Amino acid sequence: MQLNDKVAVITGGSGGIGKAMARAFLANGAAAVVLADLSAEAVDAAAADIGCDGVTCDVTDESQVRQLVDGVLETHGRIDLFCSNAGAGGEGLLTDATNEVWQQQWELHVMSHLYAARAVLPHMLERGDGYLLNTASAAGLLAAIGSGPYTVTKAAAVKLAEFIAITHGDDGIRVSVLCPQGVNTAMAPRSLGDGQTDGIIEPEQLAAAVVDALAEERFHVLPHPEVEDYVRRKGDDIDRWLNGMRRLRRQSLET
């Protein structure tokens, strides 16, 4: 997809990755970008700063996601690209992460993507053209040590994107899944010593990688290119990969 003259919606758009993508899309000729976020104050400020529309939306509420899509269609007539980007960290393991945390992560990292697809796909299918960009994480392809709810729900987000690509790829629907490691946002890891990231990049670097991936219509958007090798090694020998991750976890606990 070339972004020139396209209409894009970005959830989780008031800062970090979402705001950087909005700037990059407009710089590459997008006709309109609509930011959506939970905080009215934050999304209004971001939209004013960038020069685009801002809408308040709780992406874990399906009715609000439908209202977002309907509002953009009413204003702009179409949605070419929907970036389901909202997310948040969720620490804890099996025993110490509460059911509430698991459910919150599930709603935010999986159901929000499903709600977005349900809302926007009828319009895209009618046109025979459309693009979904779902933000997951390298943790969804690999693992994040110490973050069970985050890892598991991000993996589900990747699988959902795969399913949509398989189901609607012949209908003119393109799908990509964004899987970064550390990005310099409020969610960035504070330490690089446990081997869970190959470096923290700036949101602008990530946004440039997204623009390139959209142009090539690649499914995996990997701002940290090393992740591709890790995924390949995992697929080649899952037992070896699990042993390596356990070793990495032991090292993390010792530091």
Secondary structure as GFF3:
##gff-version 3
##sequence-region A 1 255
A	DSSP	beta_strand	7	11	.	.	.	ID=ss1
A	DSSP	alpha_helix	16	27	.	.	.	ID=ss2
A	DSSP	beta_strand	32	37	.	.	.	ID=ss3
A	DSSP	alpha_helix	40	50	.	.	.	ID=ss4
A	DSSP	beta_strand	53	56	.	.	.	ID=ss5
A	DSSP	alpha_helix	62	76	.	.	.	ID=ss6
A	DSSP	beta_strand	81	84	.	.	.	ID=ss7
A	DSSP	alpha_helix	99	106	.	.	.	ID=ss8
A	DSSP	pi_helix	107	111	.	.	.	ID=ss9
A	DSSP	alpha_helix	112	127	.	.	.	ID=ss10
A	DSSP	beta_strand	130	135	.	.	.	ID=ss11
A	DSSP	alpha_helix	138	141	.	.	.	ID=ss12
A	DSSP	alpha_helix	148	168	.	.	.	ID=ss13
A	DSSP	three_ten_helix	169	171	.	.	.	ID=ss14
A	DSSP	beta_strand	173	178	.	.	.	ID=ss15
A	DSSP	alpha_helix	203	216	.	.	.	ID=ss16
A	DSSP	beta_strand	220	221	.	.	.	ID=ss17
A	DSSP	alpha_helix	226	236	.	.	.	ID=ss18
A	DSSP	alpha_helix	238	254	.	.	.	ID=ss19
###
